[in-house]
Amino acid sequence: MSAHQFVVCIQNSGYQASLELRKLYELVTDPAATKHHQVRVIDESGDDYLYPESFFLAVQLPEQIAEQVAHAATP
C-alpha cells in the first residue's frame, strides 16, 4: 500500500478559495481530527488544514499512480 492517501472533494461550501470540487487532495494522517469527523488535507494554499470529512470521499489509487501523483504535486 502506498504511503500516500488521497481524497476527492465533493463539497466546498464556505471554502471555495481553498478547495476545488472534483479535485484530488492528499490526506495527512491526523487521528485527533478523525475523532472530530474532520480530515486534514493539503489544500490549494499548499499547506495542510482541517475540513469536514463529509466534504471528501476516499480514493484508492494503485501504489504506482499514488506515488506519481504525490511526486507531481511536489514543487
C-alpha positions as CSV (number, residue, x, y, z in Angstrom):
1,M,0.0,0.0,0.0
2,S,1.2,3.5,-0.8
3,A,2.3,5.9,1.9
4,H,0.2,8.5,0.1
5,Q,-3.5,8.6,0.5
6,F,-5.9,10.7,-1.5
7,V,-9.5,12.0,-1.2
8,V,-11.7,13.7,-3.8
9,C,-13.5,16.9,-2.9
10,I,-17.3,16.6,-3.3
11,Q,-18.3,19.7,-1.4
12,N,-16.6,23.1,-0.7
13,S,-19.3,25.3,0.8
14,G,-17.5,28.2,2.6
15,Y,-14.1,27.1,1.3
16,Q,-14.3,27.8,-2.5
17,A,-10.9,29.5,-2.4
18,S,-9.2,26.6,-0.6
19,L,-10.9,23.6,-2.2
20,E,-11.9,22.7,-5.8
21,L,-14.7,20.3,-6.4
22,R,-13.8,17.0,-8.1
23,K,-10.1,17.6,-7.3
24,L,-7.8,15.1,-5.6
25,Y,-6.2,16.1,-2.3
26,E,-3.5,14.4,-0.4
27,L,-4.7,13.2,3.0
28,V,-2.5,13.9,6.0
29,T,-3.0,11.4,8.8
30,D,-4.4,13.0,11.9
31,P,-6.1,10.7,14.4
32,A,-7.3,13.6,16.6
33,A,-9.1,15.2,13.6
34,T,-10.7,11.9,12.7
35,K,-12.3,11.8,16.2
36,H,-14.0,15.1,15.4
37,H,-15.2,14.0,11.9
38,Q,-12.6,16.1,10.2
39,V,-9.8,15.4,7.8
40,R,-6.5,17.1,7.2
41,V,-5.6,17.7,3.6
42,I,-3.1,19.7,1.7
43,D,-5.3,22.3,0.1
44,E,-4.8,25.0,-2.6
45,S,-2.6,27.0,-0.3
46,G,-0.1,24.2,-0.3
47,D,-0.4,23.8,3.5
48,D,-2.4,21.2,5.4
49,Y,-5.7,22.3,7.0
50,L,-8.7,20.6,8.7
51,Y,-12.0,20.3,6.8
52,P,-15.2,18.4,7.5
53,E,-14.8,14.7,6.4
54,S,-18.2,15.0,4.6
55,F,-16.5,17.2,2.1
56,F,-14.4,14.3,0.7
57,L,-14.6,10.7,-0.5
58,A,-11.6,8.4,-0.1
59,V,-9.9,7.3,-3.4
60,Q,-7.9,4.1,-3.6
61,L,-5.2,4.6,-6.2
62,P,-2.8,1.9,-7.3
63,E,0.5,2.4,-5.5
64,Q,2.5,3.4,-8.6
65,I,-0.1,6.0,-9.5
66,A,-0.4,7.4,-6.0
67,E,3.4,7.8,-5.9
68,Q,3.4,9.6,-9.3
69,V,0.5,11.9,-8.2
70,A,2.3,12.8,-5.0
71,H,5.5,13.4,-6.8
72,A,3.8,15.6,-9.4
73,A,2.4,17.8,-6.6
74,T,5.8,18.4,-5.1
75,P,7.4,21.6,-6.2
